[in-house]
């Protein structure tokens, strides 16, 4: 599936449930998925891998969290 095909599919889903299509796109879904994963598990490494980031700092910035908070949360989660 091409990027454009995926974007059209997302747009059709958004319209189908009668949301404002300009407010939702493929990138917002990407960000939401990873934010929910981080919130549930606190696993920054998993988020980093899913996003394809080379640096953990990029993932932390992408999620909009503080580095110290992220590390604190990660240390509290048992895997």
C-alpha positions in Angstrom: 0.0 0.0 0.0 1.4 3.4 -0.9 1.5 6.3 1.4 -1.2 8.1 -0.6 -3.5 5.1 -0.6 -3.1 4.9 3.2 -3.9 8.6 3.5 -7.0 8.1 1.5 -8.1 5.2 3.6 -7.6 7.2 6.8 -9.5 10.1 5.3 -12.5 7.8 4.4 -12.5 6.3 8.0 -12.5 9.8 9.5 -15.4 11.0 7.3 -17.3 7.7 7.9 -17.4 8.5 11.6 -18.2 12.1 10.9 -15.1 13.8 12.3 -13.4 16.8 10.8 -11.1 15.3 8.2 -8.6 18.2 8.4 -7.9 17.4 12.0 -6.9 13.8 11.5 -4.3 12.2 9.3 -1.8 9.4 9.1 0.7 11.3 11.2 -1.8 12.0 14.0 -2.6 8.3 14.1 1.1 7.5 14.3 1.6 9.9 17.1 -1.5 8.7 19.0 -0.6 5.0 18.8 2.9 5.6 20.2 1.7 8.0 22.9 -0.9 5.4 24.0 1.8 2.6 24.1 4.1 4.8 26.1 1.3 5.8 28.5 0.4 2.1 29.1 3.9 0.6 29.3 6.4 3.4 29.9 8.6 1.5 27.4 10.6 4.2 25.6 12.6 1.7 23.7 9.6 0.1 22.2 8.3 3.5 21.1 11.7 4.3 19.7 11.7 1.1 17.6 8.2 1.7 16.3 8.9 5.2 15.3 12.2 4.3 13.7 14.2 6.9 15.7 17.9 6.4 16.0 18.2 8.5 19.2 16.1 8.1 22.3 16.1 11.8 22.7 14.2 12.2 19.4 11.5 9.8 20.8 11.2 11.7 24.0 10.9 15.0 22.1 8.3 13.4 19.7 6.2 12.3 22.7 6.5 15.7 24.3 7.8 14.5 27.6 10.7 15.4 29.8 13.8 13.2 29.7 13.9 12.8 33.5 10.2 12.0 33.7 10.6 9.4 30.9 13.5 7.7 32.6 11.7 7.7 35.9 8.6 6.1 34.4 10.7 3.6 32.5 12.5 2.5 35.6 9.2 1.9 37.5 7.8 -0.5 34.8 8.8 -4.1 35.2 9.2 -6.1 32.0 
